Amino acid sequence: MKMRHPVSVAVCLVSALLFAGHASAQFVQQGPKLVGTGAAGSPEQGYAVALSADGNTAVVGGATDSSNTGATWIWIRSSGVWSQQAKLVGAGAVGPALQGTAVAISADGNTVIIGGPMDNSSAGAAWIWTRSGSVWTQQGNKLVGLNGGPLTNQGASVALSADGNTALVGGPGGDSVGAVWVWVRSGGVWSQQGNKLVGTGTQGVGLQGSSIALSADGNTALVGSQLDNQSVGAVWVWTRSGSTWTQQGNKLVGFGAIGGSQQGSSVSLSADGNMALIGGRNDNGGVGAAWVWSRSGGVWTQDHKLTGSGAIGTSLQGASVCLAGDGYTAIIGGRGDTSDAGAAWIWTRSGDVWSAQPKLVGTGAAGSSQQGASVALSADGKTALVGGPFDNSRAGAAWIFSSPALPRRRAVKP
């Protein structure tokens, strides 16, 4: 399976913090674009991005750094100013692993998982890093799930629970059906939990695990499969009770799709796992869209189909998506907008009504940056991170946007 440019490279963190009553103030760019130092070659920084719950730690993957070895940059914010904290390259890689193809971060910002789907002749792997103070250390050996295969592409997608103790690793390759592996941490040691997850009802080449997401408690998982049923795409929901994972209902396929929409190109969950955002970047001839689903009593229902206004050309909206912790703010990336300059759309919800703000395009871009190839939000929805891996002849970059509006906190029972 060719994994040079996976369909979905963004993984969104959700936190157990819940907020409500967001104001609709527009987002503004915070400082210049982020370009990490120490890059080798054309790293494509912004290939994948993630944010801690408070928005003060940013993770930026550069999958093609150092002749496709790949790397990941850590950035921290202090008083509104961003500075690079580290460049991470996992030990034990075999060949050009493409580390940084997918990234995720715990709520506190102290645990990061990095996917490298081309490791060891495309078997793939994932690396865990932890922070103590300002020092990052690889935690254990790279993760490679059992019963994979030489072309599984494990690490094409990754996700973490809020506490960082549950990890998902997607492997969409292998037999072309794809699968997801669950890992749990105890006492600093990671072990695989159960067998790999493969959803029922796949039609044709599914590539399950091309995108994944976890709820804050790690007990609800979304698994995207954008090529299912001749590229209509679909998403599977899994829930955990104790240490046992069970598929929840049938696969999700949104109505209102136009053509082979590739639903499952990207996925995100609210903190409580009861709201899902599913990107379909190829909907309507590549304009793209995202579907909102909600869960009640274990049953999932489609609420909305979102397509941002102001798109120019084949915008590929839904190439990346992210929900804030409470599900009241969403960001949808469209890497193909305006001849691959790219853009991102912020959506906010009031009651059951979603409203889009003007699309976001970061300043200082050089060439066709493909902004929106990856996106992330802080838990409160006030900080957004947008990756543009093709900026400046594939050096890549990431842009930070912030909203000055303060959300009104809603009391949450413990």
Long-range contacts (C-beta under 8 A, 24 or more apart in sequence): 1-122, 1-151, 1-153, 1-172, 1-173, 1-174, 1-176, 1-207, 3-98, 3-101, 3-117, 3-118, 3-122, 3-153, 3-156, 3-173, 6-101, 6-102, 6-117, 6-156, 6-157, 6-172, 6-210, 7-210, 7-211, 7-226, 7-262, 7-265, 7-266, 7-281, 7-319, 8-157, 8-210, 8-211, 8-224, 8-226, 8-264, 8-265, 8-266, 8-267, 8-279, 8-319, 8-320, 9-47, 9-48, 9-61, 9-63, 9-101, 9-102, 9-320, 9-373, 9-374, 9-387, 10-48, 10-49, 10-50, 10-102, 10-266, 10-320, 10-321, 10-322, 10-333, 10-373, 10-374, 10-375, 10-376, 10-387, 11-48, 11-50, 11-102, 11-103, 11-104, 11-157, 11-158, 11-159, 11-211, 11-212, 11-213, 11-376, 12-50, 12-213, 12-268, 12-321, 12-322, 12-323, 12-375, 12-376, 12-377, 13-50, 13-51, 13-52, 13-53, 13-104, 13-105, 13-106, 13-107, 13-160, 13-162, 13-376, 13-379, 14-162, 14-213, 14-214, 14-215, 14-216, 14-268, 14-269, 14-270, 14-271, 14-323, 14-324, 14-325, 14-379, 15-53, 15-107, 15-162, 15-216, 15-271, 15-325, 15-379, 16-107, 16-162, 16-216, 16-217, 16-271, 16-325, 17-53, 17-107, 17-271, 17-325, 17-379, 17-380, 18-271, 18-272, 18-325, 18-326, 18-410, 18-412, 19-324, 19-325, 19-326, 19-328, 19-379, 19-380, 19-381, 19-407, 19-408, 19-409, 19-410, 20-326, 20-328, 20-407, 20-408, 20-409, 20-410, 21-407, 21-408, 21-410, 22-328, 22-329, 22-348, 22-349, 22-381, 22-405, 22-407, 23-403, 23-405, 23-406, 23-407, 24-348, 24-355, 24-357, 24-405, 25-403, 25-404, 25-405, 26-357, 26-358, 26-403, 27-346, 27-357, 27-360, 27-384, 27-401, 27-402, 27-403, 28-401, 28-402, 28-403, 28-404, 29-360, 29-362, 29-363, 29-399, 29-400, 29-401, 30-80, 30-82, 30-383, 30-400, 30-401, 30-402, 31-80, 31-81, 31-82, 31-400, 32-364, 33-362, 33-363, 33-364, 33-365, 33-388, 33-391, 33-397, 33-398, 33-399, 34-58, 34-60, 34-73, 34-75, 34-82, 34-84, 34-397, 34-398, 34-399, 34-400, 35-392, 35-395, 35-396, 35-397, 36-60, 36-62, 36-73, 36-75, 36-84, 36-87, 37-84, 37-87, 38-71, 38-87, 39-65, 39-71, 39-395, 40-65, 40-66, 40-67, 41-65, 41-66, 41-67, 42-393, 42-394, 42-395, 42-396, 43-70, 43-71, 43-100, 43-394, 43-395, 43-396, 44-389, 44-390, 44-394, 44-395, 44-396, 45-73, 45-387, 45-389, 45-391, 45-395, 45-396, 45-397, 45-398, 46-373, 46-374, 46-386, 46-387, 46-388, 46-389, 46-391, 46-396, 46-397, 46-398, 47-100, 47-101, 47-373, 47-374, 47-387, 47-389, 47-396, 48-100, 48-101, 48-102, 48-103, 48-115, 48-374, 48-387, 49-103, 49-374, 49-375, 49-376, 49-385, 49-386, 49-387, 49-398, 50-103, 50-104, 50-105, 50-112, 50-376, 50-385, 51-105, 51-376, 51-377, 51-378, 51-383, 51-385, 52-105, 52-106, 52-107, 52-108, 52-109, 52-378, 53-107, 53-108, 53-109, 53-162, 53-325, 53-378, 53-379, 54-109, 54-378, 54-379, 55-378, 55-379, 55-380, 55-382, 55-383, 55-402, 56-109, 57-85, 57-105, 57-109, 58-82, 58-376, 58-385, 58-398, 58-400, 59-103, 59-104, 59-105, 59-112, 60-100, 60-103, 60-385, 60-387, 60-398, 61-99, 61-100, 61-101, 61-102, 61-103, 61-114, 61-374, 61-387, 62-100, 62-389, 62-396, 63-98, 63-99, 63-100, 63-101, 63-389, 64-98, 64-394, 65-89, 65-99, 65-100, 67-96, 68-96, 68-97, 68-98, 68-118, 69-93, 69-96, 69-97, 69-98, 69-99, 70-96, 70-97, 70-98, 70-99, 70-100, 70-101, 70-116, 71-99, 71-100, 72-99, 72-100, 72-103, 72-112, 72-114, 74-112, 74-131, 74-136, 75-398, 77-400, 82-400, 85-134, 85-136, 86-136, 88-112, 88-114, 88-127, 88-129, 88-136, 88-138, 90-114, 90-116, 90-127, 90-129, 90-138, 90-142, 91-138, 91-142, 92-125, 92-141, 92-142, 93-119, 93-125, 93-142, 94-119, 94-120, 94-121, 95-119, 95-120, 95-121, 97-125, 97-155, 99-127, 101-155, 101-156, 102-155, 102-156, 102-157, 102-158, 102-170, 103-158, 104-158, 104-159, 104-160, 104-167, 105-160, 106-160, 106-161, 106-162, 106-163, 106-164, 107-162, 107-163, 107-164, 107-216, 107-379, 108-164, 110-164, 111-139, 111-160, 111-164, 112-136, 112-160, 113-158, 113-159, 113-160, 113-167, 113-169, 114-155, 114-158, 115-154, 115-155, 115-156, 115-157, 115-158, 115-169, 115-170, 116-142, 116-155, 117-153, 117-154, 117-155, 117-156, 117-171, 117-173, 118-153, 119-154, 119-155, 120-144, 120-150, 121-150, 121-151, 122-150, 122-151, 122-152, 122-153, 122-173, 123-148, 123-149, 123-150, 123-151, 123-152, 123-153, 123-154, 124-148, 124-152, 124-153, 124-154, 124-155, 124-156, 124-171, 124-173, 125-154, 125-155, 126-154, 126-155, 126-158, 126-167, 126-169, 128-167, 128-185, 128-190, 139-188, 139-190, 140-188, 140-189, 140-190, 143-167, 143-169, 143-181, 143-183, 143-190, 145-169, 145-171, 145-179, 145-181, 145-183, 145-192, 145-196, 146-181, 146-192, 146-195, 146-196, 147-195, 147-196, 148-174, 148-179, 148-181, 148-196, 149-173, 149-174, 149-175, 152-179, 154-181, 156-209, 156-210, 157-209, 157-210, 157-211, 157-212, 157-224, 158-212, 159-212, 159-213, 159-214, 159-221, 160-214, 161-214, 161-215, 161-216, 161-217, 161-218, 162-216, 162-217, 162-218, 162-271, 163-218, 165-218, 166-193, 166-214, 166-218, 168-212, 168-213, 168-214, 168-221, 169-209, 170-208, 170-209, 170-210, 170-211, 170-212, 170-223, 171-196, 171-209, 172-207, 172-208, 172-209, 172-210, 172-225, 173-207, 176-205, 176-206, 176-207, 177-202, 177-205, 177-206, 177-207, 177-208, 178-206, 178-207, 178-208, 178-209, 178-210, 178-225, 179-208, 179-209, 180-208, 180-209, 180-212, 180-221, 180-223, 180-238, 182-221, 182-240, 182-245, 184-243, 193-243, 193-245, 194-243, 194-244, 194-245, 197-221, 197-223, 197-236, 197-238, 197-245, 197-247, 199-223, 199-225, 199-236, 199-238, 199-247, 199-251, 200-247, 200-251, 201-234, 201-250, 201-251, 202-228, 202-251, 203-228, 203-229, 203-230, 204-228, 204-229, 204-230, 206-234, 208-236, 210-264, 210-265, 211-264, 211-265, 211-266, 211-267, 211-279, 212-267, 213-267, 213-268, 213-269, 213-276, 214-269, 215-269, 215-270, 215-271, 215-272, 215-273, 216-271, 216-272, 216-273, 216-325, 217-273, 219-273, 220-248, 220-269, 220-273, 221-245, 222-267, 222-268, 222-269, 222-276, 222-278, 223-264, 223-267, 224-263, 224-264, 224-265, 224-266, 224-267, 224-278, 225-251, 225-264, 226-262, 226-263, 226-264, 226-265, 226-280, 226-281, 227-262, 228-264, 229-253, 230-260, 231-260, 231-261, 231-262, 231-282, 232-257, 232-260, 232-261, 232-262, 232-263, 233-260, 233-261, 233-262, 233-263, 233-264, 233-265, 233-280, 234-263, 234-264, 235-263, 235-264, 235-267, 235-276, 235-278, 237-276, 237-295, 237-300, 248-298, 248-300, 249-298, 249-299, 249-300, 252-276, 252-278, 252-293, 252-300, 252-302, 254-278, 254-280, 254-291, 254-293, 254-302, 254-305, 255-302, 256-291, 256-305, 257-283, 257-289, 258-283, 258-284, 258-285, 259-283, 259-284, 259-285, 261-289, 262-318, 263-291, 265-318, 265-319, 266-318, 266-319, 266-320, 266-321, 266-333, 267-321, 268-321, 268-322, 268-323, 268-330, 269-323, 270-323, 270-324, 270-325, 270-326, 270-327, 271-325, 271-326, 271-327, 271-379, 274-327, 275-323, 275-327, 276-300, 277-321, 277-322, 277-323, 277-330, 277-332, 278-318, 278-321, 279-317, 279-318, 279-319, 279-320, 279-321, 279-332, 280-318, 281-316, 281-317, 281-318, 281-319, 281-334, 282-316, 283-307, 283-317, 283-318, 285-314, 286-314, 286-315, 286-316, 286-336, 287-311, 287-314, 287-315, 287-316, 287-317, 288-315, 288-316, 288-317, 288-318, 288-319, 288-334, 288-336, 289-317, 289-318, 290-317, 290-318, 290-321, 290-330, 290-332, 292-330, 292-354, 303-352, 304-354, 306-330, 306-332, 306-345, 306-347, 306-354, 306-356, 308-332, 308-334, 308-345, 308-347, 308-356, 308-359, 309-356, 310-358, 310-359, 311-337, 311-343, 311-359, 312-337, 312-338, 312-339, 313-337, 313-338, 313-339, 315-343, 316-372, 317-345, 319-372, 319-373, 320-372, 320-373, 320-374, 320-375, 320-387, 321-375, 322-375, 322-376, 322-377, 323-377, 324-377, 324-378, 324-379, 324-380, 324-381, 325-379, 325-380, 325-381, 326-381, 326-410, 328-381, 328-407, 329-377, 329-381, 330-354, 330-377, 331-375, 331-376, 331-377, 331-384, 331-386, 332-372, 332-375, 333-371, 333-372, 333-373, 333-374, 333-375, 333-386, 334-359, 334-372, 335-370, 335-371, 335-372, 335-373, 335-388, 336-370, 337-372, 339-368, 340-368, 340-369, 340-370, 340-390, 341-365, 341-368, 341-369, 341-370, 341-371, 342-368, 342-369, 342-370, 342-371, 342-372, 342-373, 342-388, 343-371, 343-372, 344-371, 344-372, 344-375, 344-384, 344-386, 346-384, 346-401, 348-381, 360-384, 360-386, 360-399, 360-401, 362-386, 362-388, 362-397, 362-399, 362-401, 364-397, 365-391, 365-397, 366-391, 366-392, 366-393, 367-391, 367-392, 367-393, 369-397, 371-399, 380-407, 381-407, 382-406, 382-407
